[in-house]
Amino acid sequence: MIPFLTRPELKGSFGAVATTHWLASSVGQAVLERGGNAFDAAVAAGFTLWLAEPHLNGPAGDAPIIISHAKTGKQHVICGQGVSPAAASIAAFRALGLDHIPGTGHLAAVVPGAFGAWCLMLREFGTWDFADVIDYAIFYAVEGVPVMPQMVATIASVETLFREYWPENARTFMPNGKVPAAGSLLRRPVLEQTLRRLKAAATGATREDRIDAVRNAWYKGFVAVAIDRFCRIPMMDSSGKPHAGFLNAADLAAWSATLEEPVSLRDGRHTVLKCGPWSQGPVFLQQLALLQGFDLSAMPPCGADFVHTVTECAKLAYADREAFYGDTPDVPLATLLSAAYNDARRALVTDRASLDLRPGHPDGRIPEAGFTPATGAGSEAASGVGEPTVSNMGTTTGDTCHIDIVDSAGNMVSATPSGGWLQSAPVIPELGFCLGSRAQMFSVRPDHPNALAPRKRPRTTLTPSFALRDGKPWMAFGTPGGDQQDQWSVIFYLRMTRHGMNIQEAIDAPSFHCEHWPGSFWPHTARPGRIVVEGRFSPDVVDDLRNRGHDVVVGGDWSEGRLSAVRREEGGRLYAGANPRGMQGYAVAR
């Protein structure tokens, strides 16, 4: 056990909220206090994050969600991952002279999925009107949110890009023509007017009618029209040239968020639920299936044996992610999660670090030869911050948000909103927000399961997590972090279920991640054998790992992940914990 906690694990019985920003957590708890349920609270918190963390998410981003509905006792995935435009194809990019999808700008945009997901959850499981949940975001658009140092650094890194090519971003995020100072208030008057127009559109005889009307205003009304018009204007992107976009109003009108069955794996008393292989979610389950063959409880949770074993199993699972996952019906998921397949794969784990990318052969499939991009190394590898986006002015970083909520009835939400980053797309002048850039995650290899195709979901890294205990809803958890999400979340879960840590102990414990396989974001770099560990690991552990053949980079003491979680125990006791890393995650419970 670690000797020091940054904060206590919170306990209560009325409600618990944990998110990546204190304003979203406070808003979520305020909704619960006013009689809303966990779904109402999650939507209000999600809208608030647009204002609180615009460098990490925005209105036109994505939001996969896992929920548990107390009334029915069922769990659902809400797919808030939008699809590629109908006109987007590998051939269309080739015709532009591009051999990759740029990491920024119009060409990387997919249908904004987050808004539809929040509306679907509110309509089907919430109790509040849209006008009630949007009021918190309107308040912060008017009054402003305190600018965090990370936001300052992000804006400063693309200041030249804004001034020279994306002037609306400069007007929106550089008040008075300057990078805002940390602690100053950032107001969003144009976004405020957009939110008020959406609120005004919420008309109809019933609550459901009013939510449907708002959704139509977004996907078939003034928002879709503004997006279509703006995407026809060529804008600079990371290719070094300006391009118009493929996304149009018809793409938005044709899409809607969906309810899906979670993918699951039994793990002793627990069952872990994830989104399908259109996300990286099942890679958590594959790691868990491999790790079930090791006595992890006998390994010190911050020791070299634990780090080595978890890392080597991650390499195998992520190799399969690269070879087989995508928004396609023929992903061999049943085999990938089967005991027989994982028994055979587990035999590949030895006491030495593997330096090869080794996908398996589920159902006799042969992975495409040479799908591994060129390898590389860089100083950014030790940052632990997550999702890279690339501007034409250089490399900058974007990341993600997370929300976990449980109410007294036992309704639970795990949501991972992201995309629409201020630094990765030009601001739409009529709306006051950016489009997303998730299309950069597609492969441009035609035979790859994650290959770009019209109206297809890119394989997202966004991956909320949910666990049952003895068949009953137990814990909602997750983290920002791109490819690291289903590494940090696995480590957190194992330290709770194998080592008896509580939420806050498992969050605060020193963590690590591997960069052995190709990254999901452009330029998809792989660093064979690379492990990044927090500086709080013992030097003896670092030496041991290096002696086993790992390429170990020691990062900052508090650099790995921004996990949060809530859980519900027998008798209705609620618990919550949030992350000290980044100094903005917050949990509330009573």
FENCOR-V493515 format. One record per pair of residues at least 24 apart in sequence whose ideal C-beta (glycine too) atoms are under 7 Angstrom apart, sorted by sequence separation. I is the first residue (numbers start at 0). J is the second residue. D is the distance in Angstrom with one decimal. If there is no record, write none. Layout:
i = (I/I)
j = (J/J)
d = (D/D)
This chain:
i = (16/23/154/224/264/460/464/509/533/22/23/154/196/223/226/266/397/487/533/18/83/286/289/335/397/466/486/509/533/82/151/286/289/334/395/486/509/20/23/38/81/82/151/223/334/22/81/223/315/483/81/151/286/331/20/81/285/331/20/80/315/388/390/19/79/146/148/218/219/331/79/147/218/282/285/388/146/282/388/79/146/218/312/322/482/79/145/146/311/321/482/78/282/318/323/481/77/145/146/314/318/319/481/144/308/318/319/143/144/279/77/143/311/315/77/143/322/417/141/279/140/415/140/415/512/276/288/322/388/415/511/276/277/321/414/510/62/140/141/285/413/510/60/61/62/140/281/285/413/59/61/64/284/289/413/60/288/292/62/66/137/140/276/281/62/281/289/58/64/68/276/289/506/137/66/136/137/460/133/411/399/413/415/502/409/412/413/133/411/413/502/133/130/129/165/262/405/506/130/164/491/45/129/264/403/487/502/506/507/128/403/487/502/503/370/386/403/488/502/42/487/401/367/370/401/483/42/128/401/41/42/367/400/440/129/367/399/440/480/128/129/398/399/439/38/39/398/439/478/479/38/42/478/129/478/122/38/39/46/50/476/38/39/46/49/476/39/47/51/122/476/36/43/46/47/50/121/475/36/42/46/50/474/475/35/35/43/47/118/474/39/51/473/50/385/473/54/118/385/386/472/54/118/385/385/54/115/114/115/26/22/330/327/22/108/325/324/325/105/323/324/105/326/383/104/106/326/104/105/104/326/388/389/103/104/325/387/103/324/380/386/101/102/101/106/108/50/101/105/119/104/105/106/108/105/106/110/115/116/97/110/115/110/112/372/371/380/95/383/375/380/374/376/381/372/374/375/380/237/239/372/374/237/372/374/91/237/371/236/235/411/87/409/86/356/403/405/84/403/404/84/401/403/405/84/85/407/85/84/405/381/383/82/380/81/313/354/381/354/383/352/382/383/79/383/78/77/78/277/279/283/278/309/77/78/277/278/279/283/309/280/75/76/278/279/76/278/76/74/274/273/234/273/271/272/300/271/321/352/65/270/321/351/352/80/269/270/350/351/352/74/76/229/269/295/300/318/269/314/317/268/313/226/268/296/314/225/283/287/295/296/314/282/286/310/225/225/280/283/306/279/283/65/301/222/226/300/301/65/63/63/310/269/160/160/160/157/159/306/157/301/193/303/307/157/193/302/306/156/301/303/307/189/190/303/153/189/190/187/172/168/171/168/167/168/167/165/171/167/157/153/103/102/103/102/103/113/108/103/104/102/103/111/111/108/109/108/108/109/107/109/108/107/107/103/102/102/100/101/69/100/69/69/100/55/68/54/55/56/67/100/55/56/67/99/55/66/98/66/52/64/65/109/64/64/87/92/100/48/62/63/62/62/89/83/60/61/89/45/60/61/44/60/60/56/59/41/56/57/58/89/55/56/57/89/41/56/57/88/40/87/88/55/88/54/87/37/54/86/37/48/53/54/83/85/37/45/85/36/83/41/45/83/36/38/82/83/37/41/59/82/36/37/38/58/59/61/82/83/31/37/57/59/60/57/59/61/80/27/23/80/19/19/18/18/17/16/15/14/74/14/14/13/12/63/61/63/65/67/63/64/61/63/65/67/102/102/100/99/55/149/147/19/8/8/8/7/6/4/0/4/5/1/4/0/1/1/19/19/18/17/17/17/15/15/17/12/14/15/16/17/28/12/15/17/12/24/10/11/21/24/25/20/24/10/19/21/9/19/20/8/9/18/9/18/8/17/16/16/6/15/5/14/14/13/9/11/10/11/9)
j = (40/47/178/248/288/484/488/533/557/47/48/179/221/248/251/291/422/512/558/44/109/312/315/361/423/492/512/535/559/109/178/313/316/361/422/513/536/48/51/66/109/110/179/251/362/51/110/252/344/512/111/181/316/361/51/112/316/362/52/112/347/420/422/52/112/179/181/251/252/364/113/181/252/316/319/422/181/317/423/115/182/254/348/358/518/116/182/183/348/358/519/116/320/356/361/519/116/184/185/353/357/358/520/184/348/358/359/184/185/320/119/185/353/357/120/186/366/461/186/324/186/461/187/462/559/324/336/370/436/463/559/325/326/370/463/559/112/190/191/335/463/560/111/112/113/191/332/336/464/111/113/116/336/341/465/113/341/345/116/120/191/194/330/335/117/336/344/114/120/124/332/345/562/194/124/194/195/519/194/472/461/475/477/564/472/475/476/197/475/477/566/198/198/198/234/332/475/576/201/235/562/117/201/336/475/559/574/578/579/201/476/560/575/576/444/460/477/562/576/117/562/477/444/447/478/560/120/206/479/120/121/446/479/519/209/447/479/520/560/209/210/479/480/520/120/121/480/521/560/561/121/125/561/213/562/207/124/125/132/136/562/125/126/133/136/563/127/135/139/210/564/125/132/135/136/139/210/564/126/132/136/140/564/565/126/127/135/139/210/566/132/144/566/144/479/567/149/213/480/481/567/150/214/481/483/153/214/217/218/135/139/448/448/144/230/448/448/449/230/448/449/234/455/512/234/236/456/235/236/236/458/520/521/236/237/458/520/237/458/514/520/236/237/237/242/244/187/238/242/256/242/243/244/246/244/245/250/255/256/238/251/256/254/256/517/517/526/242/531/524/529/524/526/531/523/525/526/531/389/391/524/526/390/525/527/245/391/525/391/391/567/245/567/245/516/563/565/245/564/565/246/563/565/567/247/249/571/250/250/573/552/554/254/552/254/486/527/554/528/558/528/558/559/256/560/256/256/257/456/458/462/458/489/258/259/458/459/460/464/490/462/258/259/461/462/260/462/261/261/462/462/425/464/464/465/494/466/516/547/261/466/517/547/548/277/466/467/547/548/549/272/274/427/467/493/498/516/468/513/516/468/513/427/469/497/515/427/485/489/497/498/516/485/489/513/429/430/485/488/511/485/489/272/508/430/434/508/509/274/274/278/530/496/390/391/392/390/392/540/392/536/430/540/544/395/431/540/544/395/540/543/547/430/431/544/395/431/432/431/421/421/426/425/425/426/426/425/431/428/422/422/388/388/389/389/390/416/424/423/424/423/424/434/435/434/435/435/436/437/436/438/438/438/439/436/436/439/438/439/408/439/409/410/441/397/410/397/398/399/410/443/399/400/411/443/400/411/443/412/400/412/413/457/413/414/438/443/451/400/414/415/415/416/443/438/416/417/445/402/417/418/402/418/419/416/419/402/417/418/419/450/417/418/419/451/404/419/420/451/404/451/452/420/453/420/453/404/421/453/405/416/421/422/451/453/406/414/454/406/453/412/416/454/408/410/454/455/410/414/432/455/410/411/412/432/433/435/456/457/406/412/432/434/435/433/435/437/456/404/402/459/400/401/401/402/403/404/405/405/465/406/407/407/407/459/459/461/463/465/462/463/461/463/465/472/520/521/521/521/479/581/583/479/501/502/503/503/503/503/500/504/507/504/507/504/507/508/561/563/563/563/564/565/565/573/575/571/573/574/575/576/587/572/575/577/573/585/572/573/583/586/587/583/587/574/583/585/574/584/585/574/575/584/576/585/576/586/586/587/579/588/579/588/589/589/586/588/588/589/588)
d = (6.5/4.7/5.1/6.0/6.1/6.0/5.1/4.4/6.9/5.6/5.0/6.9/6.5/4.3/6.7/6.7/6.2/6.6/5.8/5.9/5.4/5.2/6.2/5.4/5.8/7.0/4.7/4.1/5.1/6.0/6.3/5.6/6.5/4.0/5.4/6.6/5.2/6.2/6.0/6.9/4.5/5.4/6.4/4.2/5.2/4.6/3.3/6.4/5.3/4.4/5.6/5.1/4.6/4.1/4.4/3.5/3.7/4.8/5.5/5.0/6.3/6.2/6.5/6.8/4.2/4.7/4.7/4.6/4.9/6.5/5.0/6.9/5.8/4.9/6.2/6.3/5.9/5.9/4.1/6.3/6.6/6.9/6.4/3.7/5.6/2.7/5.7/5.2/4.6/6.7/5.4/7.0/4.6/5.0/6.9/6.3/5.0/6.3/5.2/5.8/5.3/5.2/6.4/6.7/7.0/4.2/5.8/3.1/5.8/5.7/5.7/5.5/6.3/6.4/5.5/4.2/3.9/5.4/6.8/6.7/6.8/4.5/4.4/6.3/6.3/4.3/5.9/6.7/6.1/4.6/6.2/6.7/4.1/6.5/5.7/3.8/6.5/5.2/5.7/5.9/3.9/5.6/6.8/4.7/3.8/3.8/6.1/6.6/6.0/3.8/5.6/5.8/5.6/5.2/5.2/4.8/4.2/4.7/4.6/6.7/6.1/6.2/4.3/6.9/6.7/6.9/6.2/6.2/6.3/5.7/5.9/5.3/4.9/5.0/6.5/5.8/6.5/5.0/5.7/5.3/6.6/3.7/5.3/4.8/6.2/6.2/6.4/6.6/4.8/5.4/6.6/5.4/5.1/7.0/7.0/6.6/6.7/5.3/5.2/3.9/5.3/5.4/4.6/5.8/4.4/6.5/5.8/5.5/6.9/6.6/6.1/3.8/6.8/3.9/6.6/6.7/6.9/6.9/3.4/4.8/6.0/4.6/7.0/6.5/5.8/6.6/6.2/5.6/6.0/6.9/4.9/5.5/6.3/5.2/6.1/6.4/3.4/6.5/5.6/5.9/5.3/4.7/6.8/6.1/5.3/6.9/7.0/4.7/4.9/5.1/6.5/6.5/5.4/4.9/4.3/5.5/4.3/4.5/6.4/5.9/6.7/4.2/5.9/5.9/6.1/7.0/4.2/5.2/7.0/4.4/3.6/6.5/4.2/6.6/5.5/4.1/5.9/6.7/5.6/4.7/4.0/5.8/5.9/5.5/6.3/5.3/5.1/6.3/5.6/3.9/6.1/5.1/5.7/5.0/5.3/6.5/6.8/6.5/3.9/3.8/6.2/5.0/4.7/4.3/6.1/4.2/6.5/5.4/6.8/4.7/6.9/6.5/5.0/6.5/7.0/3.3/6.3/3.8/5.3/5.9/6.5/5.6/5.1/6.8/5.6/6.0/3.9/6.6/6.8/2.6/6.8/7.0/6.0/5.0/6.7/5.2/5.0/4.6/5.4/5.9/6.0/4.3/4.7/4.5/5.2/5.5/6.3/4.7/5.9/4.3/6.4/6.0/6.0/4.7/3.0/6.9/5.4/5.9/4.4/6.1/5.6/3.8/4.5/6.5/5.0/6.0/6.2/6.7/6.1/4.7/6.3/6.9/5.6/5.3/4.5/5.0/6.9/6.3/4.6/5.4/6.7/6.2/5.9/6.2/6.0/6.8/5.1/6.1/6.7/5.8/6.9/4.4/5.9/4.3/5.9/5.4/4.6/3.9/5.6/6.4/4.6/5.7/4.5/5.4/6.7/6.9/6.8/5.8/4.7/5.6/4.6/5.3/5.9/5.9/6.0/5.9/4.7/4.3/4.8/4.0/5.4/7.0/4.6/5.5/7.0/6.0/6.1/4.8/4.5/6.7/7.0/6.9/6.9/6.2/5.7/6.1/5.0/5.4/6.6/6.4/4.5/5.1/4.3/6.3/5.5/6.9/5.3/5.1/5.6/6.3/6.5/4.8/6.6/6.9/4.2/5.0/5.1/5.7/5.3/6.1/6.9/5.8/5.8/3.7/6.4/5.3/4.3/6.5/5.1/4.4/5.7/5.1/4.7/6.5/5.9/4.6/6.0/5.5/6.6/4.4/5.5/5.4/6.5/5.6/4.5/5.0/5.8/4.4/6.8/4.5/6.6/6.9/5.0/5.2/5.0/4.2/5.3/6.9/6.3/5.8/5.6/5.6/5.9/6.4/6.5/6.9/6.3/5.6/7.0/5.0/5.8/5.9/6.1/5.2/6.5/4.5/5.3/5.3/6.9/6.2/6.4/4.9/4.8/6.4/5.8/5.6/6.2/6.2/4.3/7.0/3.7/5.8/7.0/3.6/5.4/6.4/3.1/5.8/5.9/5.4/6.4/5.0/6.1/6.2/4.9/4.0/4.4/6.4/4.9/4.8/5.4/6.0/5.2/6.3/3.7/5.4/5.4/6.8/4.7/6.3/7.0/6.3/7.0/6.3/4.1/6.1/6.0/6.7/5.0/3.7/5.1/6.5/4.7/4.8/5.8/6.3/4.7/5.3/6.8/4.5/4.9/4.0/4.8/5.9/6.8/6.3/6.6/5.0/6.7/6.7/6.7/5.9/4.9/4.3/6.1/5.2/6.7/6.7/5.2/5.5/6.6/4.8/6.5/7.0/4.3/6.8/6.6/6.8/4.8/5.9/5.8/6.9/4.1/5.3/5.7/6.0/5.9/5.9/6.2/5.5/4.6/5.3/3.0/3.6/4.7/4.3/5.5/5.1/6.9/6.2/6.8/6.8/6.4/2.7/5.4/5.1/6.1/6.6/6.5/5.2/6.3/6.5/6.8/5.9/5.8/6.0/4.4/5.3/7.0/6.0/6.2/4.8/6.2/6.3/4.7/4.2/6.4/5.6/5.3/6.2/4.2/5.6/6.3/6.8/6.3/4.8/5.3/4.0/5.8/5.8/5.8/5.3/6.2/6.4/4.7/6.4/6.2/5.4/6.9/5.9/5.2/5.0/4.9/5.0/5.6/5.5/5.8/5.0/5.5/6.6/5.2/4.8/5.2/6.5/4.7/4.7/5.0/5.2/6.9/6.4/4.9/6.1/5.3/6.4/6.8/6.2/4.9/4.8/6.9/6.8/6.1/5.9/5.8/4.3/4.1/6.7/4.3/6.8/6.1/6.8/6.7/5.9/6.4/4.5/5.1/4.1/6.4/6.3/5.4/6.9/6.4/5.4/6.3/5.5/6.5/6.0/5.0/5.4/6.6/6.2/3.8/6.1/5.4/4.5/4.3/4.6/5.5/6.8/6.7/6.8/6.3/4.2/6.1/3.9/4.7/6.0/4.3/6.6/4.9/6.3/6.3/6.6/5.2/5.0/5.7/6.7/3.6/6.6/5.0/6.9/5.7/4.5/7.0/6.8/6.7/5.1/4.0/6.8/4.9/6.9/3.9/4.0/7.0/6.9/5.1/5.3/3.8/6.4/4.5/3.9)
